[in-house]
Amino acid sequence: MRTVKVMLVLSVVLVAGRLFAEPEVFSSADYETDRTAAIENDKLHLVYFTASWCPPCQQMKKTTWVDESLVGWLNEHAVVSSVDVDEQPKIASDHEIRAMPTMVVFEDGAELGRVVGYQNAVELKGFMERAASGELAAGNAAVAIQNAWRSEVDAELEKALEHYEAGETEKAVGIYSDLFAQAWEKERSVVDPNTMPRMQMWFIGILAGQDEGLRESLAKERDRRLELLREGEVTWERLCDWAFLNNAIGDEAGTIAWAERNTQVAADLAYFSPMRHMVEEALVNASRLDLLAEMIDPLRNANDKYRSQNLSMNAEFMQSMDEEIRDRMRERFIEEMSMYYTIALMQDDEQSAGLIAEKLLGIYDGDDAREALEAAAKRAENE
């Protein structure tokens, strides 16, 4: 039996979001100057989209961006720009950046390719070498098709929200149903976080819980994908949509069974992988702390959840939501943060647990949040 103290008030220094010195490989000029210099000097232009609050971004600054082999290659072949998405939102928006870190490489001003998520020096150098050899350019047709699909989804999602806010729920439901049918025909994933924002993914699950027609439609789409998966025709697109649709219709037993069979595979998925997000969501919903403790860094997850909650709490957005959805949003945040708190304690990491508690109480400092933390601590004692 582990003895655990409930840490609701800690005198600790917050480490999340701490800024590190900028690596020397980053240009000190602005984005446009770097773009012009790369074109004029016949070099690649590598743009690193980052944020001060992004843990993998800060980790890359300490490891990847100071690796001698990578830095030497970049100094010879590329101009490297670092773009903070909060300080330069227009540049991020122009390039449809939705997750950090994202590295986008250009040649003569045209995008050759991009990679999302933490990259070590070997991975990033390999990506850049493929760009220099023309290998990435050969895939531009596929990239263009994917970008066109993302634009289509963006437009449809905007229409769906407009219908919902106007009280036209049936029309919004119809759009969400059609998106998954279109994804099936195009053999693409709707739930790639670069295609469908996670807030929209979450919102579809709420609507499916309220609307029987949408739930039946999504169940049909789930079963279509499941049939091919069972036949061995496995693609990440089908697997990710299948896992999301399990979540949306409230039937995540299949996703959990997949995680039990493939725990190490799930643990090794890239942090921004949509499948990782779906698996973690299923395990959180089922309170499978045993598997979660093998897969996640609870403080990292809590940092992401905290930032997402902060961004969604602007007055205009909150006023546009139904009271029931606002209440569910609060309950869900408290539930997930207290679960991460439990996992940190299970991992004997009291400092991380304290930081998680501080973040939760920083947004919702009420009896329900404090009681949730107390219950979480007791649960950690018994795991």
C-alpha positions in Angstrom: 0.0 0.0 0.0 1.4 3.3 -1.0 1.1 6.3 1.4 0.2 9.4 -0.6 -0.3 13.0 0.6 -2.9 15.2 -1.1 -1.0 18.1 -2.5 -3.5 20.9 -3.1 -1.2 23.8 -2.3 2.5 23.6 -3.4 5.2 26.1 -3.3 6.9 25.0 -6.5 8.3 26.8 -9.5 6.3 26.0 -12.6 8.5 24.4 -15.2 5.9 24.0 -18.0 6.2 26.7 -20.6 9.6 27.8 -19.3 11.6 29.4 -22.2 14.9 28.1 -23.3 17.6 30.1 -25.2 17.1 30.1 -28.9 19.4 27.6 -30.7 22.0 29.3 -32.9 20.8 27.4 -36.0 17.7 29.6 -36.0 17.9 32.7 -38.2 17.7 36.0 -36.4 15.9 37.6 -39.3 12.2 37.7 -39.8 10.2 35.1 -41.8 9.9 37.0 -45.1 13.6 37.9 -45.0 14.5 34.3 -44.5 12.2 33.2 -47.3 13.8 35.6 -49.7 17.3 34.6 -48.6 16.6 30.9 -49.1 15.3 31.5 -52.7 18.2 33.8 -53.7 20.8 31.5 -52.3 19.3 28.3 -53.7 18.7 26.8 -50.3 15.8 25.1 -48.6 13.7 27.1 -46.2 12.8 25.2 -43.1 10.2 26.8 -40.9 9.8 25.6 -37.3 6.3 26.4 -35.9 6.6 26.3 -32.1 5.1 27.8 -28.9 6.4 28.6 -25.5 3.8 26.4 -23.8 4.6 23.3 -26.0 6.7 20.7 -24.1 8.0 18.8 -27.2 9.0 22.1 -28.8 11.1 23.0 -25.8 12.6 19.6 -25.7 13.6 19.9 -29.4 15.4 23.1 -28.5 17.5 21.3 -25.9 18.2 18.2 -28.0 17.4 18.2 -31.8 18.3 21.8 -32.7 21.7 21.7 -31.1 22.8 18.4 -32.5 26.1 19.0 -34.3 25.4 16.7 -37.3 22.0 18.3 -38.0 23.2 21.8 -37.4 26.1 21.3 -39.8 23.8 20.0 -42.5 21.3 22.8 -42.1 23.9 25.5 -42.1 25.1 24.3 -45.5 21.8 23.5 -47.2 19.0 25.5 -45.5 17.7 28.7 -43.8 15.9 27.9 -40.6 13.1 30.2 -39.3 11.5 29.7 -35.9 7.9 31.0 -35.8 6.1 31.2 -32.5 2.4 30.7 -33.3 1.2 32.9 -30.5 3.4 35.8 -31.5 2.9 35.4 -35.3 -0.6 33.9 -35.7 -1.1 35.1 -39.3 1.9 33.1 -40.6 0.7 30.0 -38.7 -2.8 30.5 -40.1 -1.6 31.0 -43.6 0.2 27.7 -43.4 -2.7 25.9 -41.6 -0.7 25.0 -38.6 -2.8 23.2 -36.0 -0.3 21.3 -33.9 3.1 22.0 -32.5 5.8 21.5 -33.2 5.3 21.5 -37.0 8.3 21.7 -39.4 7.5 22.8 -43.0 10.2 22.8 -45.7 10.0 25.0 -48.8 12.0 25.2 -52.0 11.7 28.3 -54.2 8.8 29.4 -51.9 6.8 26.3 -52.6 6.0 23.7 -49.8 7.8 20.4 -50.3 6.4 18.7 -47.2 5.9 18.9 -43.4 6.3 16.8 -40.3 4.4 17.2 -37.1 5.4 16.3 -33.5 8.8 15.8 -31.8 11.6 14.9 -34.1 15.0 13.8 -32.9 18.1 14.9 -34.9 18.3 11.7 -37.0 14.6 11.9 -38.0 14.7 15.6 -38.9 17.9 15.3 -40.8 16.5 12.4 -42.8 13.4 14.4 -43.6 15.5 17.3 -44.8 17.8 15.0 -46.9 14.7 13.6 -48.6 13.6 17.2 -49.3 17.0 18.0 -50.8 17.0 14.9 -53.0 13.6 15.6 -54.5 11.9 12.7 -52.8 9.4 14.9 -51.0 8.6 16.8 -54.2 7.5 13.5 -55.8 4.7 13.3 -53.2 3.4 16.8 -53.7 0.4 15.5 -55.7 -0.7 13.4 -52.7 -0.1 16.4 -50.4 -2.2 18.6 -52.7 -5.1 16.1 -52.6 -4.9 15.9 -48.8 -4.8 19.7 -48.5 -7.9 19.9 -50.7 -9.7 17.4 -48.5 -8.8 19.4 -45.4 -10.2 22.5 -47.0 -13.4 20.7 -47.8 -13.7 19.4 -44.2 -13.0 22.9 -42.8 -15.8 24.4 -44.9 -18.3 21.7 -43.9 -17.4 22.0 -40.2 -18.0 25.7 -40.3 -21.4 25.2 -41.9 -22.3 22.6 -39.3 -21.5 25.0 -36.4 -23.5 27.8 -38.0 -26.5 25.5 -38.3 -26.2 24.4 -34.7 -25.8 27.9 -33.3 -29.0 28.9 -35.4 -30.9 26.0 -33.7 -30.9 24.0 -36.9 -29.6 20.8 -35.3 -30.9 18.5 -37.9 -28.8 20.2 -40.6 -25.7 20.1 -38.4 -26.2 16.4 -37.8 -26.6 15.8 -41.5 -23.2 17.4 -42.3 -21.4 15.4 -39.7 -22.9 12.2 -41.0 -22.0 13.1 -44.6 -18.4 13.8 -43.7 -17.8 10.3 -42.5 -19.5 8.9 -45.6 -17.3 11.1 -47.8 -14.2 10.0 -45.9 -15.1 6.3 -46.6 -15.4 7.0 -50.3 -12.2 8.9 -50.4 -10.4 6.4 -48.1 -9.3 9.3 -45.9 -9.4 10.0 -42.2 -11.8 12.7 -40.9 -10.3 12.6 -37.4 -6.7 13.5 -38.2 -6.2 16.5 -35.9 -4.8 18.4 -38.8 -8.1 17.9 -40.6 -10.7 18.1 -37.9 -10.0 20.2 -34.8 -10.3 18.2 -31.6 -13.0 20.6 -30.2 -15.1 19.6 -33.2 -14.4 15.9 -32.6 -15.5 16.3 -29.0 -18.6 18.2 -30.1 -19.6 15.5 -32.5 -19.5 13.0 -29.6 -21.8 15.2 -27.6 -24.3 15.6 -30.4 -24.2 11.8 -31.1 -25.2 11.3 -27.4 -28.2 13.6 -27.9 -29.3 12.6 -31.4 -30.3 9.1 -32.2 -30.2 9.6 -35.9 -26.6 10.8 -35.8 -25.6 8.0 -33.5 -27.1 5.4 -35.8 -25.4 7.0 -38.8 -22.0 7.0 -37.1 -22.5 3.4 -35.9 -23.0 2.4 -39.5 -19.8 4.1 -40.6 -18.0 2.5 -37.7 -19.1 -1.0 -38.8 -18.1 -0.4 -42.4 -14.5 0.3 -41.2 -14.6 -2.6 -38.7 -15.4 -5.1 -41.4 -12.4 -4.2 -43.4 -10.1 -4.1 -40.4 -11.3 -7.6 -39.4 -10.5 -8.8 -43.0 -6.9 -7.6 -42.5 -7.2 -4.5 -44.7 -5.7 -2.2 -42.0 -4.8 1.4 -42.7 -4.2 4.1 -40.1 -7.0 6.1 -41.7 -9.5 3.3 -41.1 -8.2 2.5 -37.6 -8.3 6.1 -36.4 -11.8 6.7 -37.7 -13.0 3.4 -36.2 -11.6 4.4 -32.8 -13.1 7.8 -33.0 -16.5 6.4 -34.0 -16.4 4.0 -31.1 -16.0 7.0 -28.9 -18.7 9.0 -30.5 -21.4 6.3 -30.2 -20.2 5.4 -26.6 -18.9 1.9 -27.5 -15.2 1.9 -26.8 -14.7 -1.8 -25.8 -13.0 -2.5 -29.2 -10.6 0.4 -28.8 -9.7 -0.8 -25.3 -9.2 -4.4 -26.5 -6.9 -3.1 -29.2 -4.8 -1.2 -26.6 -4.6 -4.3 -24.4 -3.3 -6.3 -27.3 -0.9 -3.6 -28.5 0.1 -1.7 -25.4 3.7 -1.1 -26.5 2.6 0.0 -30.0 0.1 2.4 -28.4 2.8 3.7 -26.0 5.2 4.3 -29.0 2.7 6.2 -31.1 3.7 9.8 -31.8 2.4 12.3 -29.2 0.2 14.0 -31.8 -1.0 10.8 -33.5 -4.8 10.8 -33.8 -4.8 7.1 -32.9 -2.9 7.8 -29.7 -5.5 10.5 -28.8 -8.4 8.0 -29.5 -6.8 5.3 -27.4 -6.1 7.6 -24.5 -9.6 8.9 -24.7 -11.0 5.4 -24.5 -8.8 4.5 -21.5 -9.7 7.7 -19.7 -13.4 7.0 -20.3 -13.0 3.5 -18.9 -10.8 4.6 -16.0 -8.1 2.1 -17.1 -5.3 3.6 -15.1 -3.3 0.5 -15.4 -2.8 0.9 -19.1 -2.7 4.7 -19.0 0.2 4.6 -16.5 2.2 2.5 -19.0 1.5 4.8 -21.9 1.5 8.5 -20.8 3.4 11.3 -19.2 0.5 12.6 -17.0 2.0 16.1 -16.6 2.4 16.5 -20.3 -1.2 15.4 -20.9 -2.4 17.7 -18.2 -0.5 20.7 -19.7 -2.2 20.1 -23.0 -5.6 19.7 -21.4 -5.0 22.9 -19.3 -4.1 25.0 -22.4 -7.1 23.6 -24.4 -9.5 24.5 -21.5 -8.0 27.9 -21.1 -8.4 28.7 -24.9 -12.0 27.5 -24.9 -13.0 29.7 -21.9 -13.2 33.1 -23.6 -16.5 34.8 -22.8 -17.9 34.8 -26.3 -17.3 31.1 -26.9 -18.7 30.1 -23.5 -21.9 32.2 -24.0 -22.5 30.5 -27.3 -22.7 27.1 -25.7 -25.6 25.4 -24.0 -25.5 25.4 -20.2 -25.6 21.6 -20.3 -22.5 21.5 -22.6 -20.7 24.0 -20.3 -21.4 21.9 -17.3 -20.2 18.8 -19.1 -17.0 20.6 -20.2 -16.3 21.5 -16.5 -17.0 18.0 -15.3 -14.9 16.4 -18.0 -11.9 18.7 -17.2 -12.1 18.0 -13.5 -12.4 14.3 -14.2 -9.4 14.1 -16.6 -7.1 16.3 -14.5 -7.8 14.4 -11.4 -7.1 11.2 -13.3 -3.7 12.5 -14.4 -3.1 13.5 -10.8 -3.8 9.9 -9.8 -1.4 8.5 -12.4 1.4 10.8 -11.4 1.0 9.6 -7.8 1.0 6.0 -9.0 4.3 6.8 -10.8 5.6 8.2 -7.5 6.0 11.6 -9.1 4.7 13.9 -6.4 6.1 17.1 -8.0 4.1 16.4 -11.2 1.0 15.6 -9.2 1.3 18.9 -7.4 1.6 20.8 -10.7 -1.4 19.0 -12.1 -3.5 19.9 -9.0 -2.4 23.5 -9.3 -3.5 23.7 -12.9 -6.9 22.2 -12.1 -7.5 24.6 -9.3 -6.2 27.5 -11.4 -9.3 27.1 -13.6 -11.9 25.6 -11.3 -11.1 26.2 -7.6 -14.3 24.8 -6.2 -15.4 22.1 -3.8 -16.0 19.6 -6.7 -12.5 20.0 -8.0 -10.9 19.6 -4.5 -13.1 16.6 -3.7 -12.0 15.1 -7.0 -8.4 15.5 -6.1 -8.9 14.0 -2.7 -10.7 11.0 -4.2 -7.9 10.7 -6.8 -5.3 10.5 -4.1 -7.2 7.8 -2.3 -7.4 5.8 -5.5 -3.7 6.1 -6.0 -3.2 4.5 -2.6 -5.1 1.5 -3.6 -3.7 0.9 -7.1 
